[in-house]
């Protein structure tokens, strides 16, 4: 069984799985925050201050 090249044994213990899940959630939140900040910077540069000021007041 272990010598068979078609057999793949994979196991993720709960600690590693929890760490992986935490990393994925933090990465998703980080991408959302970076995207929002980027949109705010673009709005300020292009003169769309209504959008930028509205987002700034909401934050």
Secondary structure as GFF3:
##gff-version 3
##sequence-region A 1 59
A	DSSP	alpha_helix	14	46	.	.	.	ID=ss1
A	DSSP	alpha_helix	49	58	.	.	.	ID=ss2
###
